[in-house]
Amino acid sequence: MNDKAFTFQTLHPDTIIDALFDQGIRVDSGLTPLNSYENRVYQFQDEDRRRMVVKFYRPERWSAEQIQEEHQFAQELLLDEVPVAAPIAFNNQTLLTHQGFYFAVFPSLGGRQFESDNLDQMEWVGRYLGRLHQTGRKSAFVARPEIGVKEYLLEPRAVFEHSALVPSALKERFLKATDNLIDAVMKQWHSRFNTLRLHGDCHAGNILWRDGPLFVDLDDARTGPAVQDLWMLLNGDRAEQRMQMEMIVEAYEEFSNFNLDELALIEPLRAMRLVYYLAWIIRRWDDPAFPQNFPWLTGEDFWLQQISIFIEQVKVLQEPPLQLTPMY
């Protein structure tokens, strides 16, 4: 796939409509773009007035095998009655191709935004995450990666070192702050957990609320510790987060056992996400959508702020990990 296709510049509306037509779908409305930087996602209505979503995967990110594992996981979750947005099969195939692009079609499933400060909703999410992880433990990903320090810390550090986006006057300070953060994570990271298939990016924006939670966007599904799908639900100060985690774990354990040793991984995972997310934006800078949506990345003030954030996260990592009350 050439660089032009990599930045989606060859993905025109006619290309999308033709791809859908090849699957017997006739678009009867405009293509409404949905929020997604990594892929290209559009909502539309077909001639039978069914609302659907088509997702074109960013070339060169995931292999066909890795996407198929995502789709298989979604189908397994549906069979186990876990509410999730799963792709539609055409001639027994969910992963489709057109002009070198991988794409998939999903039903358009509406819902309200999950309220992260609503404890009742959070309890429901905890319960369904327990069910989601029940399914996740039934088999393993073969092609999809595992969450770890190499992909989330060491490789991003190399991206920072060679990126022209990091101001030269600040690069040494920024790399030192990055190295200190990596060292702090490595001191806290442990392997006292069993891995399983995860949603991988389970934050409030990937949960819709209908009669209960609906999990969407398994694009970042990976292998890792169960707590990866829990910690991004937390918000507020430390006391509030402890109360929230107690509620989540109690509901979660109605369906799955939770390993309390994984609580010590919350802040390392948070730090890893900070580093990985920043490197992700830099890697995508050749895509015109990224300079347009992240213009502040070219200013020195942003990098000074990142240095401060990394320094603060090192301090957090040096604090005792979150602990729940003895009943857990």
C-alpha positions, -999 to +999 in steps of 0.1 A: +000+000+000+015+033-010+017+064+012-011+081-007-035+053+002-022+051+037-035+086+043-069+077+029-065+102+000-078+076-025-109+068-004-135+089-021-173+088-016-177+070-049-152+044-038-172+038-006-205+036-024-190+012-050-176-010-022-210-012-006-228-019-039-205-049-045-220-064-013-255-057-025-260-026-004-275+005-022-268+037-003-300+058-001-286+087+019-255+107+023-224+092+040-222+109+074-186+107+088-184+095+124-156+105+148-125+083+141-090+094+135-075+060+130-100+046+105-127+061+083-162+054+095-194+065+079-231+061+088-257+058+060-291+045+052-298+018+026-327+016+002-347-004+028-342+025+053-319+004+075-292+025+092-258+010+089-221+019+095-192+012+072-157+011+086-126+013+064-095+002+083-063+022+081-040+003+057-009-013+072-021-011+108-037-045+112-032-076+091-063-095+078-057-121+104-057-095+132-089-079+120-106-113+116-097-121+153-114-088+163-145-098+143-145-134+157-142-120+193-172-097+186-193-126+172-184-147+203-195-119+226-228-117+208-234-154+211-227-151+248-253-122+250-228-095+257-240-063+241-214-053+215-214-038+180-204-068+158-198-067+120-224-081+095-214-112+075-217-112+037-214-147+022-200-158+056-173-131+055-172-101+078-138-087+065-144-073+031-120-057+005-122-030-021-094-014-041-068-025-015-088-014+015-101-037+042-136-027+054-166-040+074-202-031+077-220-029+111-256-022+121-261+013+134-269+009+170-281+041+187-279+049+224-272+077+249-237+085+261-226+064+291-225+086+322-192+080+339-204+097+370-235+076+373-228+048+398-257+027+388-245+027+352-209+020+363-222-010+383-239-023+352-207-019+331-187-037+357-212-066+356-210-068+318-172-065+318-172-096+339-193-113+312-171-099+285-140-113+302-157-147+306-158-149+269-123-134+266-109-163+286-124-190+264-096-188+238-066-167+230-057-142+203-029-156+180-023-127+157-032-097+179-005-082+202-002-082+239-001-051+260+035-046+272+063-021+278+079-027+244+051-015+223+037+011+248+070+026+261+102+016+243+090+019+207+073+053+214+105+065+230+123+058+197+096+077+179+102+108+201+139+106+196+137+107+159+107+131+155+111+166+142+079+176+160+097+176+193+114+211+194+151+207+193+155+231+222+133+209+244+142+174+231+168+166+257+145+176+286+116+158+270+135+126+265+149+127+300+113+130+313+103+101+291+132+080+304+123+088+340+087+078+334+097+045+317+120+037+346+092+044+371+068+022+351+094-006+349+098-006+387+060-011+392+052-034+363+048-071+372+036-103+356+014-117+385-016-119+363-032-142+336-038-126+303-070-127+284-087-112+253-097-076+261-118-048+247-086-029+250-099+006+249-128+006+273-133+042+281-166+061+284-166+071+248-167+035+237-198+027+257-233+036+247-263+033+270-296+018+259-314-005+284-278-012+297-243-008+283-234-014+247-197-018+240-185-004+207-152-002+188-131-034+194-104-020+171-079-020+199-088-055+212-056-071+226-043-096+251-035-083+285-045-080+322-082-077+331-077-044+348-069-027+314-107-028+307-115-014+342-091+015+350-102+039+322-137+040+338-123+057+369-126+094+374-123+120+402-099+120+431-082+089+447-111+084+472-137+085+445-117+062+423-113+037+451-151+038+457-157+033+419-133+004+417-149-013+447-183-011+430-169-022+396-150-052+411-180-063+432-202-063+401-175-078+379-170-107+403-206-118+398-193-134+366-154-134+368-128-135+395-107-104+397-070-106+407-063-079+432-026-079+423-036-061+391-046-030+410-009-022+411-009-020+373-034+009+371-009+038+372+017+020+350-010+014+324-021+050+327+015+061+320+019+037+292-013+051+276+001+087+279+033+078+261+017+055+235-010+081+226+015+108+220+037+086+198+005+075+179-002+111+169+034+116+157+033+084+137+001+096+119+014+131+112+015+125+074-022+120+075-037+155+068-064+149+094-038+149+122-021+183+117-056+197+112-070+183+145-038+185+166-022+218+156-010+225+191+015+197+187+038+221+168+041+246+197+067+246+224+040+252+251+026+218+244+059+200+249+066+219+281+032+207+293+040+171+284+072+173+303+052+185+334+027+157+329+054+130+327+071+144+358+038+144+377+030+108+366+064+097+380+053+111+413+020+092+411+039+060+403+059+064+435+028+064+457+012+032+471-011+016+445-049+017+448-062-007+474-097-019+481-114-025+514-108-060+530-141-075+518-126-077+484 
